[in-house]
Amino acid sequence: MLFPGHIAVMGGGSWATALAKLLLQNCDTITWYMRRDDRIEDFKHLRHNPAYLTDVVFDIDRINFSSDINDVCSVADTLLFVTPSPYFLSHVNKIKTDISGKSVVSAVKGIVPESNELISDYMVNHFGVSRDRVLVVSGPCHAEEVALDRPSYLTVGCADVHLASLFASVLESKRSHAITSTDVEGIEYGAVLKNVYAIAAGIIHGMKIGDNMTAILISNAIREMERFLSEVAPRPRQICDSVYLGDLLVTAYSRFSRNHNFGSMIGRGYSVKSARMEMEQTAEGFYGTKCIYDINKLHGVDMPILTAVYSILYNGVPASRAIASLARQLN
């Protein structure tokens, strides 16, 4: 079967729901893996995801639901992983089916916490998937805005640009636009970093320091991202492209950004533990901060924003002190 063939959505959260909506505008049917049978039954009865983006109504006759990840891996040609990175291993470690011949698409926007591996590297190293058949999806595209039928912009990355183009075509619609790139590593690392910087922007917002400081933070953040990417994944890239700068901006400023909201709570005085407990969804940047911080120990890139966020989240440094110190280093 020609790529992408039959597509399976692997995950049941808001981002998975948004991508499933986009796919069903171009695919006759999809398979959808969710780990909970009760959630699947509720979905079938209500005709929408009972927990996320509940306003999006689906034609459930075009969806093959399953809680058996190995059955899903057997029937699908393309596996689209859309799980929060902290729970990624708990799902994929159940896979006993040979998926080495499949196409694998990561929309995780995170790193495997235990090993600090990119999702693409993990699929190649642990499942034998060909690097030419590993894709990533990222860009300034909030799940909530997909649900509202607002314009969305995605980038599909793959070493094989033809495969990237084919998958991009199934995400295209009147409101959704998809372009391609071969910068798989840069896209993956950028998707993690923008969450870290969104936490910093949220902290500043919560502290009511002002828009001027936020603007300076973001202008420094994109340069910090570029320094890191140039070190860990060196190749020509335009850092102002939508998949880097665009995704950073929307994540740092939008009210839909859970990382910004998480940071804002800390800026308003919540402890890190309390803010995490209060959040209804996973703030990927909390985990991404430690992953990137640990990775950067090997590279020594100058990353004052990352260091400040890490000191707040993991060393217990008061936000006011960390941000005051950071402010003296920005320009």
C-alpha positions as CSV (number, residue, x, y, z in Angstrom):
1,M,0.0,0.0,0.0
2,L,1.3,3.5,-0.8
3,F,2.4,5.7,2.0
4,P,0.8,6.8,4.2
5,G,-1.7,3.9,3.8
6,H,-3.9,3.3,6.7
7,I,-3.1,5.6,9.6
8,A,-3.5,4.9,13.3
9,V,-3.6,7.7,15.8
10,M,-1.8,6.6,19.0
11,G,-3.1,8.6,21.9
12,G,-6.4,10.1,23.2
13,G,-5.6,13.6,24.4
14,S,-6.4,17.0,22.9
15,W,-3.6,17.1,20.3
16,A,-4.4,13.5,19.2
17,T,-8.1,14.6,18.8
18,A,-7.2,17.6,16.8
19,L,-5.0,15.6,14.4
20,A,-7.6,12.9,14.1
21,K,-10.0,15.7,13.0
22,L,-7.6,16.9,10.4
23,L,-6.9,13.3,9.1
24,L,-10.6,12.5,8.7
25,Q,-10.9,15.4,6.3
26,N,-8.8,13.5,3.8
27,C,-8.9,9.8,4.9
28,D,-11.9,7.5,4.6
29,T,-11.1,5.7,7.8
30,I,-8.5,5.8,10.6
31,T,-7.7,3.5,13.5
32,W,-7.5,5.1,16.9
33,Y,-5.6,3.7,19.9
34,M,-6.8,4.7,23.3
35,R,-5.7,2.8,26.4
36,R,-9.0,2.9,28.2
37,D,-12.0,0.9,27.1
38,D,-14.4,3.0,29.1
39,R,-13.2,6.1,27.3
40,I,-13.7,4.4,23.9
41,E,-17.2,3.4,24.8
42,D,-18.1,6.9,25.9
43,F,-16.6,8.3,22.7
44,K,-18.8,5.9,20.6
45,H,-21.9,6.9,22.6
46,L,-21.3,10.6,22.6
47,R,-19.6,10.8,19.2
48,H,-16.9,13.1,20.6
49,N,-13.9,12.6,22.8
50,P,-15.5,12.7,26.3
51,A,-12.4,14.3,27.9
52,Y,-10.8,16.6,25.3
53,L,-12.1,19.0,22.7
54,T,-15.6,17.9,23.4
55,D,-17.1,20.3,20.8
56,V,-15.5,18.3,17.9
57,V,-18.1,15.8,16.7
58,F,-16.8,12.7,14.8
59,D,-18.3,10.3,12.3
60,I,-17.5,7.3,14.5
61,D,-18.4,4.9,11.7
62,R,-15.1,6.0,10.0
63,I,-13.0,5.2,13.2
64,N,-11.8,1.8,14.3
65,F,-11.2,2.2,18.0
66,S,-9.0,-0.2,19.9
67,S,-7.3,-0.4,23.3
68,D,-4.9,-3.1,22.1
69,I,-1.8,-1.4,20.9
70,N,-0.4,-4.5,19.2
71,D,-3.6,-5.0,17.2
72,V,-3.4,-1.4,16.1
73,C,0.3,-1.8,15.1
74,S,-0.6,-4.8,13.1
75,V,-3.4,-3.3,11.0
76,A,-1.9,0.2,10.4
77,D,0.7,1.2,7.8
78,T,1.5,4.5,9.5
79,L,1.6,5.0,13.3
80,L,1.0,8.6,14.5
81,F,2.2,8.9,18.1
82,V,0.5,11.7,20.0
83,T,1.1,10.9,23.6
84,P,2.7,13.2,26.3
85,S,6.4,12.4,26.5
86,P,6.3,11.3,30.2
87,Y,3.9,8.5,29.2
88,F,5.4,7.6,25.9
89,L,7.4,4.6,27.2
90,S,4.4,3.2,29.1
91,H,2.6,2.8,25.8
92,V,5.4,1.8,23.4
93,N,6.9,-0.7,25.8
94,K,3.8,-2.8,25.3
95,I,4.5,-3.1,21.5
96,K,5.5,-6.7,20.7
97,T,4.5,-6.5,17.0
98,D,7.3,-5.9,14.5
99,I,6.9,-2.3,13.4
100,S,10.2,-2.0,11.6
101,G,8.5,-1.8,8.2
102,K,6.0,0.8,9.3
103,S,6.1,4.6,8.8
104,V,6.2,6.3,12.2
105,V,5.1,9.9,12.8
106,S,5.9,11.7,16.1
107,A,3.7,14.5,17.2
108,V,4.9,14.1,20.8
109,K,6.8,17.4,21.1
110,G,8.9,16.0,23.8
111,I,12.0,13.8,24.6
112,V,12.0,10.3,26.2
113,P,12.7,11.4,29.8
114,E,14.5,8.2,31.0
115,S,17.1,8.3,28.2
116,N,17.0,11.8,26.9
117,E,16.5,10.4,23.4
118,L,14.5,12.1,20.7
119,I,11.4,10.2,19.7
120,S,12.7,9.7,16.2
121,D,16.0,8.2,17.6
122,Y,14.1,6.0,20.0
123,M,12.0,4.5,17.2
124,V,15.1,3.8,15.1
125,N,17.2,2.4,18.0
126,H,14.6,0.3,19.8
127,F,12.2,-0.8,17.0
128,G,14.4,-0.8,14.0
129,V,12.3,1.7,12.0
130,S,14.2,3.1,9.0
131,R,15.2,6.6,9.6
132,D,13.8,7.5,6.1
133,R,10.4,6.4,7.4
134,V,10.4,8.4,10.7
135,L,8.5,11.7,10.5
136,V,7.7,14.5,12.9
137,V,4.8,16.9,13.0
138,S,5.1,20.3,14.7
139,G,4.4,24.0,14.2
140,P,2.2,26.8,15.5
141,C,-1.0,24.8,15.8
142,H,-3.0,24.7,19.0
143,A,-5.4,21.8,19.3
144,E,-8.1,24.2,20.6
145,E,-7.8,26.3,17.5
146,V,-8.1,23.3,15.3
147,A,-11.4,22.5,17.1
148,L,-12.5,26.0,16.4
149,D,-11.7,25.7,12.7
150,R,-9.2,28.5,12.9
151,P,-6.2,28.5,10.4
152,S,-3.5,26.1,11.5
153,Y,0.1,25.8,10.2
154,L,2.1,22.6,10.4
155,T,5.5,21.4,9.3
156,V,6.1,17.7,8.5
157,G,9.8,16.7,8.8
158,C,11.4,13.6,7.3
159,A,14.7,12.7,5.8
160,D,12.8,11.7,2.7
161,V,11.1,14.8,1.6
162,H,8.7,12.9,-0.7
163,L,7.3,11.0,2.2
164,A,7.0,14.2,4.2
165,S,5.0,15.7,1.3
166,L,2.7,12.7,1.1
167,F,1.9,12.9,4.8
168,A,1.5,16.7,4.7
169,S,-1.1,16.2,2.0
170,V,-3.4,14.3,4.5
171,L,-3.2,17.1,6.9
172,E,-4.1,19.8,4.4
173,S,-7.6,21.3,4.3
174,K,-9.2,24.7,3.8
175,R,-8.1,25.8,7.3
176,S,-5.0,23.6,7.8
177,H,-1.8,24.2,5.9
178,A,1.2,21.9,5.9
179,I,4.7,22.3,4.6
180,T,7.8,20.0,4.6
181,S,11.3,20.0,6.0
182,T,14.2,17.6,6.3
183,D,15.3,19.0,9.7
184,V,13.9,16.2,11.8
185,E,16.2,16.7,14.8
186,G,15.9,20.5,14.7
187,I,12.1,20.3,14.7
188,E,12.1,17.9,17.6
189,Y,14.5,19.8,19.8
190,G,12.8,23.1,18.9
191,A,9.4,21.7,20.0
192,V,10.9,20.9,23.4
193,L,12.7,24.2,23.8
194,K,9.7,26.4,22.9
195,N,7.8,24.8,25.9
196,V,10.7,25.7,28.2
197,Y,10.6,29.3,27.0
198,A,6.8,29.4,27.3
199,I,7.1,28.5,31.0
200,A,9.5,31.4,31.4
201,A,7.1,33.8,29.6
202,G,4.3,32.5,31.8
203,I,6.3,33.2,34.9
204,I,7.0,36.8,33.8
205,H,3.3,37.2,33.0
206,G,2.3,35.8,36.4
207,M,4.7,38.2,38.1
208,K,3.2,41.1,36.1
209,I,6.6,42.3,35.0
210,G,5.2,43.5,31.7
211,D,5.2,43.1,28.0
212,N,8.6,44.8,27.5
213,M,10.3,42.0,29.5
214,T,8.4,39.3,27.7
215,A,9.4,40.7,24.3
216,I,13.1,40.8,25.4
217,L,12.7,37.2,26.7
218,I,11.4,35.9,23.5
219,S,13.9,37.6,21.3
220,N,16.7,36.1,23.5
221,A,14.9,32.7,23.5
222,I,15.0,32.3,19.7
223,R,18.7,33.1,19.7
224,E,19.2,30.6,22.5
225,M,17.3,28.0,20.6
226,E,19.4,28.7,17.5
227,R,22.7,28.3,19.5
228,F,21.5,25.0,20.9
229,L,20.3,23.6,17.6
230,S,23.5,24.7,15.8
231,E,25.5,22.7,18.4
232,V,23.4,19.5,18.7
233,A,22.0,19.3,15.2
234,P,24.2,21.4,13.0
235,R,22.8,22.0,9.5
236,P,21.5,25.0,7.5
237,R,18.1,26.2,8.8
238,Q,16.1,29.4,9.0
239,I,15.3,29.9,12.7
240,C,12.5,32.4,11.9
241,D,10.5,29.7,10.0
242,S,7.1,28.9,11.5
243,V,8.1,25.6,13.0
244,Y,10.7,27.3,15.2
245,L,9.9,31.0,15.8
246,G,6.2,30.6,15.0
247,D,5.7,27.8,17.4
248,L,7.7,29.6,20.0
249,L,5.5,32.7,19.7
250,V,2.2,30.9,19.9
251,T,3.3,28.8,22.8
252,A,4.7,31.7,24.7
253,Y,1.8,34.1,24.3
254,S,-1.4,32.1,23.8
255,R,-4.1,31.5,26.5
256,F,-4.3,28.0,25.1
257,S,-0.7,27.2,26.0
258,R,-0.6,24.9,29.0
259,N,3.2,25.7,29.4
260,H,2.5,29.4,29.6
261,N,-0.3,28.8,32.0
262,F,1.8,26.6,34.2
263,G,4.5,29.2,34.3
264,S,2.0,31.9,35.1
265,M,0.8,30.0,38.1
266,I,4.4,29.8,39.4
267,G,4.8,33.5,38.7
268,R,1.6,34.2,40.8
269,G,3.1,32.4,43.7
270,Y,2.1,28.8,43.3
271,S,4.8,26.2,44.3
272,V,5.9,24.0,41.4
273,K,4.2,21.1,43.1
274,S,0.9,22.9,43.5
275,A,1.0,24.2,39.9
276,R,1.6,20.7,38.6
277,M,-1.3,19.4,40.7
278,E,-3.6,22.2,39.5
279,M,-2.9,21.6,35.9
280,E,-5.5,19.4,34.2
281,Q,-3.2,18.6,31.3
282,T,0.5,17.8,31.1
283,A,2.9,20.8,30.8
284,E,5.5,19.2,28.6
285,G,8.0,21.9,29.4
286,F,8.4,20.7,33.0
287,Y,9.9,17.5,31.7
288,G,11.6,19.0,28.7
289,T,13.5,21.5,30.9
290,K,15.4,18.7,32.7
291,C,16.0,16.7,29.5
292,I,17.5,19.7,27.7
293,Y,19.5,20.8,30.8
294,D,21.0,17.3,31.1
295,I,21.7,17.1,27.4
296,N,23.4,20.5,27.5
297,K,25.8,19.3,30.1
298,L,27.6,17.5,27.3
299,H,27.6,20.5,25.0
300,G,28.0,23.6,27.2
301,V,25.8,25.9,25.1
302,D,25.2,29.3,26.7
303,M,21.5,29.0,27.8
304,P,20.6,31.4,30.5
305,I,16.9,31.1,30.0
306,L,16.9,27.3,30.3
307,T,19.2,27.6,33.3
308,A,16.8,30.0,35.0
309,V,13.7,27.9,34.4
310,Y,15.6,24.8,35.6
311,S,16.7,26.5,38.8
312,I,13.0,27.4,39.5
313,L,11.5,24.0,38.6
314,Y,14.2,21.7,40.0
315,N,16.4,23.6,42.5
316,G,13.7,25.5,44.4
317,V,15.0,28.9,43.5
318,P,12.3,31.5,44.0
319,A,11.0,32.8,40.7
320,S,11.6,36.4,41.7
321,R,15.2,35.8,42.3
322,A,15.8,33.6,39.2
323,I,14.0,36.1,36.9
324,A,15.9,39.1,38.4
325,S,19.2,37.3,37.7
326,L,18.0,36.4,34.2
327,A,17.0,39.9,33.4
328,R,20.6,41.1,33.9
329,Q,21.8,38.6,31.3
330,L,19.3,39.5,28.5
331,N,19.8,42.1,25.8
